[in-house]
Amino acid sequence: MSLDEAVVRTADPDAPETETGTGAETAPGTATAPGSTPGSNPGPTPGSSSARTAGTWAALRPLLLRLHFYAGVLIAPLLLVAATTGLLYAGSWQAEKILYADQLTVDRVGASTQPLAAQVAAAKNAAPQGTVSAVWPAPEADATTRVIMESPGLAEGETLTVFVDPYTAEVRGKLTTVGDALPLRAWLSEFHSSLQLGEFGRNYSELAASWLWVVALGGLALWIGRRRTRTAGRAGLVLPDRTATGRRKTLSWHGSVGVWIVLGLVGLSATGLTWSRYAGENIGELKDGLGGGTPAVAAKLPGAPAAEAGGEHAGHGAAAGDQAAAPAPVDVIGIDGAVAAARSAGVTASLRITVPAQGKGYVVKEQDKQVPVHLDAVAVDPADGRVMDELRFADHPLLAQLTRFGIDLHMGLTFGLANQLALAVLALLVMAMVVWGYRMWWLRRPTKDRTLSVGRPQPRGAWRKLPVTVLLPLAAATALVGWFVPMLGISLLVFLAGDLALGFAAARRTP
């Protein structure tokens, strides 16, 4: 079976099954417009703008069918894996509340809390080998305080988190964490992005994200075009045909559900690419070029050496000599004083305090990402409690704000449980779409010999039928997108090379 042969049987999904697979017969003497069915309206007048549009679509449709087929057969398994791992990740937010309840919650809510300094001291006693880097005061009455430490023996990106009862300063437990993710969610996050295969595994998720929007938008165009030519009305676009049977029933569900979730799929693709290895770098450069990079609060103390360029992470790669020359911060106010200064500046919700490092003061940030977001930040001088810099989320560039919202929606943060349930439903529907797609391919096989051959091939050279005014912009756009999203461009070239090889082999077999 060749890919060409497979595409062809997908080209006209509503055509009645015949021995030749050519579709419905037309009564003798009855002329039908291209793309129309017997008994339907004759179509647009030749030469009109609608006729030109119909002609362009008739030439473009085979290309979309071929592309959708390639992605469906070869990329859909990656989408299925991404949806399955994404479903597990969406459930991890609630699962970790149950699994780590002893560490995350207190036994009894007290009348008053201990000073943060006392809570940090208790954490240091429980993990004397660790160096405190940040503190997250309890965000809710029944929650614990998290004291985050750098500790020997941990992998890159991992930290040791000590959970402290804010009312008694009792240590409730210790866990290895990655950012705000506890072990279960950290493992599932890595599983979703790389299948626990490291940098090599990230290629799978980038490939899936690169093709997801192509599959979604291409499928939408094909479904709308199909519905329009069959005058099924708006209901036929968004509702499955309950009178259909067999393959048509599966196609009806595949198409209508695709309309329901297309915006979600495009959103997941776009936000997923921001984390990717190759396209993500291009997206970051584009954002910076458009002035949409994420700003950072300035925490440098007076007299400290200037940080290297690099935005939010500037100074992290400073030379050892520069770090040694930086004055050690004199911490007079302590962590409780830094929190008091931040609160007086309006930074109050779900705090994260980064303790002073050489040449830098306290950084106090809000990390409440649910709507309405609280993501303001201040830098505080540890010597006198002076607020050295303020950064309000409302002052972030629009692109930075949109990126923040998009990523948090992708992670299930923006609307909490409702967001996580929506992601779970979306993942289940993606899985169903993949299964329906493969089922349709299976049901199109010939019924006489029950082989996997799927019919006569779509005629080659459909791209040559496109008007030059459409072909040239399409080729330029494809090249640009392929460069900007490299995994898409490389895989598309591989598909085309394989298609050409199969076509060459088929031509040589023809007598």
Secondary structure, DSSP 8 states (H G I E B T S, - for coil): --HHHHHHHHH-TTS---SS-------TT----TT--TTS---S-TTSHHHHHHHHHHHHHHHHHHHHHHIIIIIHHHHHHHHHHHHHHHHHHHHHHHHTHHHHB-SS--SS---HHHHHHHHHHH-TT-EEEEEE--SSTTB-EEEEEE-TT--TT-EEEEEE-TTT--EEEEEEEBTTB-HHHHHHHHHHHHTT-HHHHHHHHHHHHHHHHHHHHHHHHHHHHHHHHTT-HHHHHHS--TT--HHHHHHHHHHHHHHHHHHHHHHHHHHHHHTSSSHHHHHHHHHHHTT--------B-TT-----S-GGGTTTT--HHHHHHS-----SSHHHHHHHHHHHTT--SSEEEE---TTB-EEEEE-B-SSS-B--EEEE-TTT--EEEEE-GGGS-HHHHHHHHHHHHHHT-TTTHHHHHHHHHHHHHHHHHHHHHHHHHHHTS-TTT--S---S---S-GGGGS-HHHHHHHHHHHHHHHHHSHHHHHHHHHHHHHHHHHHHHHHHH--
